[in-house]
Amino acid sequence: MQLGVMKMLLQFNFANHKSFREETSLDLTATGIKEYNDHIFEIGEEKILPTAAIYGANAGGKSNVMDAFHYMYYYVASSFGFDLD
């Protein structure tokens, strides 16, 4: 499936946030996936997964991944208001 110009986050890495001490990565690239080609977007040379699911045991850190993402979003969105001098 080909799309027009699109901007999206392809990979989110974080470390030392709540229960995640080591670096953790949420990757939306479809490297190595050969099935379900009709569900994969191609942007330039990249093959992209349109959705991601985070699942696991209770108290496994799923909410902490979303909290880390929210933390990053807040600081990027608010960064224009920061006085860096």
TAHUQUI-V893415 format. One record per pair of residues at least 6 apart in sequence whose C-alpha atoms are under 8 Angstrom apart, sorted by the first residue. I is the first residue (numbers start at 1). J is the second residue. If there is no record, write none. Layout:
# TAHUQUI-V893415
i=I j=J
i=I j=J
This chain:
# TAHUQUI-V893415
i=1 j=38
i=1 j=39
i=1 j=40
i=1 j=41
i=1 j=42
i=2 j=41
i=2 j=42
i=2 j=43
i=3 j=41
i=3 j=42
i=3 j=43
i=6 j=43
i=9 j=28
i=10 j=27
i=10 j=28
i=10 j=29
i=10 j=48
i=11 j=25
i=11 j=26
i=11 j=27
i=11 j=28
i=11 j=29
i=12 j=25
i=12 j=26
i=12 j=27
i=12 j=69
i=13 j=23
i=13 j=24
i=13 j=25
i=13 j=26
i=14 j=23
i=14 j=24
i=14 j=25
i=14 j=68
i=15 j=21
i=15 j=22
i=15 j=23
i=15 j=24
i=16 j=22
i=16 j=23
i=17 j=64
i=17 j=68
i=18 j=64
i=19 j=61
i=19 j=64
i=20 j=61
i=20 j=64
i=28 j=48
i=28 j=49
i=28 j=50
i=28 j=51
i=28 j=52
i=29 j=46
i=29 j=47
i=29 j=48
i=29 j=49
i=30 j=40
i=30 j=46
i=30 j=47
i=30 j=48
i=30 j=49
i=31 j=47
i=39 j=49
i=39 j=50
i=40 j=47
i=40 j=48
i=40 j=49
i=40 j=50
i=41 j=47
i=41 j=48
i=41 j=49
i=41 j=50
i=42 j=48
i=54 j=62
i=55 j=62
i=56 j=62
